[in-house]
Amino acid sequence: MSLLIFLLVVIKTEGFHFISEVPNPINITFIESAVSKGAVCLDGSPPAYHFDKGFGDGIDNWLVYLEGGGWCETESKCKARALSNYGSSFRKPKIYYFAGMLSKTQMINPDFYNWNRVFVRYCDGSSFAGNVEAVNPDTNLYYRGARIFEVVMEDLLEKGMKYASNAILTGCSAGGLATILHCDRFRALVPGASRVKCISDSGYFIHAKDVPGLKRREKRFAGVVRLHITYNLKPHHGDKPGWKNCTKYTKLCSPGQLQTIRDFRMDFLKSLQKAGNSSCTGMFINSCYLHCYTYSTERWNCSAGFGNKTMAQAIGDWYFDRNSFKGIDITHDVPQECTQCL
């Protein structure tokens, strides 16, 4: 499994000028046939995605992006979620503007601009991992994220992905976790492709024991597991009083909070050792307090402080084996605001 752990946190921008982008609105596609297979969103609506067909020498290459958006761990929270665009495809915007890694502008996205690019909508609350057959008649909620992933992939294979020469599975946050969970499965779907890799953007989460609210988070995500799946999912960020301001503006952190952040950083870095030193594994880990980068043109083309290399350049070099990029910020031990990449 080739995996890029992409905790994109930018340190410093030097002399970078953002490139204007031509709007690229892509209509939504509903997979109505999935309903009969039980592959549905929390509210029973069909899976959906946005697809922009490749062209030129990218016509046989595929980039599949899994949308993020958190999780729900109780029936009441999933019921509320089913009334939102994260639980119902019918509530999703009918048009999505492709940008960043999905952009069709060559100067912004030189390595993937002419690929077949797909943005898969997230509506199950389980990182595309749930598969519960029974439906409670009192709630009429469906926990079928894994089935959604399967039928979307089937639909894309029929649209030509089965002939892919190169392919990428990626996603942010809950979609980044889904990328890790489904990477090997995705590789098996395109056995004829010469290069298949997965990119987890802001989706690598650890079970840190020194972060406030540990028991609460453990209880919450044990609920996600019970409702949806048998995987362990991400602990939520610290949101107790005092932490919201601290994580937004580190100057407002108390000495104790700063030490907790430093301890978490050390736990995170230690966890990376388990990823090994394979040349197939890339890392782009820095210190900005920002979440999700690959679908933002500004962040995608923002220098990350690693020799002024942008995220777009680092991913392209890693994907095409131009060089193996493993960048980890060892300079900052607390988050940086990095307003230059917003």
N, C-alpha and C positions, 0 to 999 in steps of 0.2 A: 504494500500500500504506500503510494507516494502522497505525503501530506505536508502542507505548509501550514504551520501554526502561525496565525496572523493576528496577534494582539496589537493591532496597529495603533501606536501611540507616538505621536510625532514630537520631536524635541525642539528643532530649530529650522526655520526657513531662511535661506540666504539667497537673495537675488532672484527669487522665482516669480514669474508673472503668469497668472492664470490665463488660460486660453478660452476665448468665447466658444460656446457650443451651440450648434443648430438644434433647436428643440426636436425631440424624436419621440412623438406620442405613439404608443402601441396599444391597440385595442385588446380587450380581455377575451379569452377563449374559455368557454365552459365545456366540461366533458360530461354531457348529459347521460351518456351510456353508463357512466360509473355508478349512478344511483342504483341500478338493478344489481350491481355487485356489492352494494353496501359500502362503497368507498366514498364517504360523504363527510362534510364538515360537521361540527358539533350540532348544528341545527338541522342537518339533513340535506343541505344544499350541495350541489355538485362541486367537485374540485375545479380549479381555474388556474390559468396561467396567461402570460403575455409572451408572444413569440415574434421575433424579428428575424426574418430569413437571411441567411448568409449570402455572400456574393463574391465574385472573383475567386482568388485562390483560397478563400476561407469557406467556400460553399460546403465542403465536407468536414468542417470542424464545428464542434458543439460546446457551448458554455451554458450550463444549467445552474441558475441561482435560486437558492431556497430562501424565501422571506423569513425573517425572524419576528419576534413579538411576544416573548415570555411564555408562561404556562398557566394552567389552572389545575388546582389540586383538590377541590371539593366540588360536589354537585352544584352548590349554590353559586360558587364562583364561575364554574363552567356554564351555568345557566345564564348568568349575567354576560359572560363572554359571547355566548351564542347570539346575543342581541347586538353585538358589535361587529366591526369588520374583521376582527380576529377570530370570529366563530361562525361566520356566515359569508360565503362567497357572493351572495346577492347584495351584501352591504359594501363590497369592495368597490373602489373607483373603477369605472369602466375603461379608463385610459390610464396608463402608467408611462411616465417619461423616462426613457432609458438614459442613464448617465454613468459616469465613472467607468467601471469595468464593463458596463453594458453599452457604453457609448458607441455610436457608429462613426464618430469623427476621428479620423486617423491620427491627427496631432495629439488628441487627448488619450487615445487608446490604441497605440500603434500595433500592438501584437494581436489584439482580438477584435478590432473594430468591424471586420467583415465576416466574422464567424456567425453561425446560427446562435442567437442569444435568446435565452428563455428566463423569465422571472416567474417562479412558481409561487402562487399565493398560499399563505399559511392560515389555516382556519380550524385546526384540530386541538391546539393547546398542549401538544405532547412532543414537539420536535419531530413530527412525521413518524412517530414510533408506536402509537396505540393500535390495538387490534382486539377490542372487546366485542364479542358477538351479541351478548344480551343488551337490550335497550329497556331502561326503566320507563314504564308507561306514565309514571308520574312526572317525569322530566322530559322525556323524548329526546335525550341527548345521545349522540353517537361518538364513541371514542375509537376512531378508525384512521388515525394518522398514517399508519404503515400501509394501509390499503390505498390511501391517497397517493402516497409516493409510488406505489406499484402501478396504478392506472395512469398516472401522469407519465411515468417512464414508458409504459406501453404505447401511449399516444405519441410520444416523441420518437420512439423507435419506428413507428409506422410513417412518421413524417420525414424519415430519412436518417435518424440518428443511428440506426443499425448499421449504416455504411460509414460511420464516422472514422476519419483518419486520426484525428486528435480530439480529446474531450476533457472537459473540466467540470467537476461538481464543486460548487461553492455556496456560501450563505453566511449571513451575519447573525450573531447572538444565538437565539434558539435555532435559527437556520444554520449557524456555524456548528452547533452541536449536532444537528441532524446530518451535516456533511460528514462529521467524524463517524457517526453511527452507520451511515449508509455507504461509506466510501468503497469498501470491498464489494458490496452488492452492485454498486454502480459500475465498477470495473468489469464485473462479470457480464454485464448487459451488453458491453461493446467489445467482445473478444478480438475482433479484427482490427481494432484501433492500435496504432503503433505507440501512442503516448496518451495515458489517462492519469490525471492527477487531481487531488482534492485540496481545496483551500478553505480553511476555517477562519473566518474573520470575526474576531471578538467572541469566539465560541469555545475557548479552552478554559474550563472552569475547574478549580481544585477545591477539595474539602479541607479548608484551612481551619484549624482548631482555635486560633487565637483572635478571631474576628468576632465582635459583639453580635449577639443574637444567634449563636450557633445552634442551640436547641430548637429555637423557633424555625430556623431554616431547615434543619433536619426533619422536623415534624411536617413542615410544608411540603417538602419534596418526597417524603415518604408517602404523602397523600397523592402526589402526582403518579408515583409508581403504582400505588394500589388502584387508582382509577384507570390508568392508561396502559402501563407497560411494565417491564421488568428491568429497565435500565435506571441508573442513577443520573439525576439531572443537576443542574447548576444551583448552588445556593444564591439567594437574592442578595443585593447589595445592602449594606447597613443603612437602615432608614430610621433608627431611633432618634429621639430628640438630640440635637447637637451634631449629628453626623451629616445631615443634609447640607448644612452650610460648610462643614469641614471638607467634604468631598468635592464641593463646588469651588471653594476658595480655601486653599491649604493654609493661607495666612490666618484663617480663623480657627484652625485646629489647636486643640490643647496639646501640651507636651505628651500626655498619655495617648491621645489619638494618633499623633505622629509616630509614636513608638509602635502602636498597633499596626499602622500602615507599613512601617519598616519590617515588622515581623511577618506580615502577610507577603510582602515582596520576597523575603527570604524563603518562605514556604513555597511560593510560586516558582522561584528559580530552582529550588531543589526538585520540584515535581518534573521540571523539564528534563532532568537527567534520565528519567524513565523513558523519554522519547528516543534515547540512544543517539549515536553519532552517524547514522546512515546518511550518505550523500543525497538520498532521496528525500530526506526531511529538511524542509526549509523553516527558518524562523525569522520573524520581523517583529521584535518586541521592544517597545520603548515606553515612555513614561507619561504621555499625555492623558488627562482625564477626559477621554472621548470614547464614544462607543459606535462602532460600525464605520467602515471607511470605503469599502470597495464600490458601493453604489453612489458615492458622492464624488463628483468631478473635482471639487476643490481638494478633498483629502487624497483622492487617487493620484493627483498630480502635485502633491505637496512634498517637498524635500523632508526626509525623516531624520536627518542628522547623521546618517551613516554614509559619510563621504558625499553628501548632497544627492544621494540616489533617491529617486522618488519611489513610491510604492508601486507604481505602474512598471517602472524599470526593474525593480527587484523581483516582482512576480514573473515578468516576461523572461528575465535571465534564468530564474529558477525553473520555470516550466519548460523552456526549450533547452535546458542543460547548457546554457552559455556559461554559467558558473553557478556554484552552489552557495546560496546566500543564507547566512545565519547571523543575523544582527540582533544583539541584546544590549540594551542601554544599561551600562554599569556605572554611569556618571551620577544619575539622580536616584535618590533613595525615597523620594516622595513624589506624588503626581505633579505634572506641570500643566498649566492652563492651555498653552499652545493655541492662542486665539488666532494666530496667523493661518491656521488650516481650517478654520470654520467657514 
